[in-house]
Amino acid sequence: MPARSLALLLLLLHSVHALAAPAPQVGFQYRHMPDGTEVGIWYPATGHPTHQHLGIYEQDVVTDALPVGHDLPLVVISHGHGGAFSGHLDTAVALANAGFVVASLTHPGDNWRDESRATHVEDRPKALSRLITYMLSTWSSHTIIDPARIGAFGFSSGGFTVLAAAGGKPDFSRVAAHCSAHPEYYDCQLVRQHPGPLPIWTGHRDGRIKAIVVAAPALGYTFGREGLSSVTIPVQLWRADDDHVLPAPLYADEVRADLTRLPEFHDVPEAGHFDFLAPCAAPLPICQSAAGFDRAAFHQVFDKDVVRFFSRVLH
């Protein structure tokens, strides 16, 4: 066969193969853990995506598709006070597009439906660990996950959660003095709304977590250098420069100063606290950004940096 004909044949075969191969997509499953905890799961898949509303958020996913791949890293997500599993779905989709399995829970007793245990932050790291166990042992496709490559992402109270799950030890005796000096701060308002004894910290480090991303962490001042001395895994830390909910310097800045291992730090000019949540259009404060701040544009950068960090440290 002449060389020209052979080249044309190879080109044709390549084109046919490309047309036949299904395009990679993001699959999504909505599940409940055995204890009833609500979970959203994103992962690499094939199929035809559909546009889906999850409360005030939206996504394009292949619902209940079979996962594809093997030995995939896992990232678990912990939302902020009064949130839900869906609050960071754009970041979850970006990670799944990059080959991660992502699981996000709705924290029992601290979510948009039920805030009865909002100040019982000692419950949160335990719930996150139960999610990891569920994904590694009970989830129907658990065999595609590499148990040696697990990361955690947390925002606000979720930022506290992943720091504690990574070995951080908060000292809640610091809360009284903090709230005496700053009674108007959000965490102090929450303590007043839920009177009772402060949590007793017994510790809950999950050694399966190998890296964390922390955005606008709540209760950052409760750790101190000694309390964060056991957090030795890689940390990516984010601060919103116009955060009026957890204002500088007692939260993200305290964590940055007290980590013994230098974190990868990002400050976001003009961003507010809730700008770390996925873009949304509902008439709610959590969906509103300051004039001139483009949350959708920011999240293109934010999601890319989160994917890059986890891809590098969970290799």
ABEGO torsion letter per residue (X at the ends): XBAAAAAAAAAAAAAAAAAABBBBBBBBBBBBBAAGBBBBBBBBBBEBBBBBBBEABBBBBBBGBBBBEBGBBBBBBBBBBGBBAAAAAAAAAAAAAAGBBBBBBBBBGBBAABAAAAABAAAAAAAAAAAAAAAAAABAAAAABBAABBBBBBBEAAAAAAAAAAGBBBBAAAAAAAAAABAABAAAAAAAABBEBBBBBAEBBBAABABBBBBGBBGAAAAEAAAAAABABBBBBBBBAABAABBOAABAAAAAAABABBBBBBBBBGBBAAAABBBBABBBAAABBBBGBBAAAAAAAAAAAAAAAAAAAAX
